[in-house]
Amino acid sequence: MEHDDFLKHNNIIIENITPNEKQARLKISDSSLNPYGIVHGGLIFALGDTIMGLTCKNTGRKAVTLDANISFLKPGKGKFLIATSKVIKIGKTTSVLSAEIADDNNNIVAVMQATYYFID
């Protein structure tokens, strides 16, 4: 992933990788913030979608997001956010995953669930 410009541009680093769980860290910078001084919701969504997509990729298959939802629970603040993904189900053509995004004080900022479609 070291050659992924999207991850670099958004200060996202993939950290923990196991067969059923992945973690990514977003280093919060001034460019991460919305006009209210908190992490932009679109960036929080991108962090969660990225880590769930990488979890799908770990199956050895190519997948795209079919649908996704997010619930924002607290403002994204601090030095970093950490997204953790978990597999709910891997099927023949689709998979369902969840992600939890927390701040550097272990406050849950958002929760997500998404369905991915295998394109191969």
N, C-alpha and C positions, 0 to 999 in steps of 0.2 A: 504494500500500500504506500510505500515511500514515494512512488511516482504519481500519486493521485493528486492532481492540482486542486480539486474541490476541497479535499481534506486539508491540504496545506493552507489554502486561502482562508479557510474558516477555523484554523487552529485546532483541528480535531486529530487526536492521536489514538490509534487503536492500542489497547493495553492488554487485556486479559482475554485469552482465547482458549476455550475448552469445547468439547463436542456439542454441548447443549447451552452454552452461555458465553456471551461476548461482552466486553466492556470497552467503551471509548471515553476519552476525556476531552472536553472542550475548554481550552484556556480562554478565559474571558478577557477581551480587550475592548478598547473604546469602539472599535468597529463592530463589536458584537451587540452593542446596546441600541435600544430604540430611543426616541426623544425623551422618554421618562426615566432614562438611566438604568433600565433593567434589560436583561438579555431579550432580544427580539424573539417573539414567538415562532416565527418562521425558522429561525436558526435552531431553536429547541426541537422543533418538528424534524428538521433536517438531521440533527444529531440522532434522534431516535430511529428515524427511517434508515439512516446509514448503518447503524449497528444491527438492526434487524435484517437488513439486506445482506450484510456480511455474514450473518448467521446462516441465512439461506445459501449463500455462495459456498459456505463450508461443506455443504452436502455434495459439492462437485458439480452442481447444476446451475444454470443461469436462470435468474428470477427477476421479475419486475413487480413493482407495487401495484396490486389490483385495487385495493382500498385501504384506507387507514383513518384512524380517529385518535384524537388527543384530548386529554382533559388537563388543563392548566390548573395547578393547585396552589402554587405560591410564586412570587416573583423570582426570576433567575438573577441571583446576586452572588457576589463573592469573587474568588479567584478562578474557580473552575466549576464545571458541571460534569457529572459522570453518568453515562447512559449504560444500563445493563439490559441485555436482551435475554429472553427465554423462549424456548420452543414450546408451543402448545400442541401443534400437530404438524407433521410432515406427511403430505399425501402424494399421490401419483402426479397430479397436475397443479395442486395448490398447497400452500402451507400457511399456518396461522402462528403468529408470534406476538409476544408482548414486550414492552420496554418500560423501564422505570428510569426517570431522569432525576438525579439528586444533586444538591449543591455541595460545597466543600464542608458544610456542617451537618451532612446527612439528612437535610430536610428534603422531602420529596417535592420536586418542582412540578413534575408532570408525569402522567402515565399514558401509555399508548397501546393500541392493539392494531395489527395490520394483517392483511391477507396478501400473499405473494403468489404470482402465477409463474410456473416454470415454462420458459420459452424454448427449451430444448428437449 
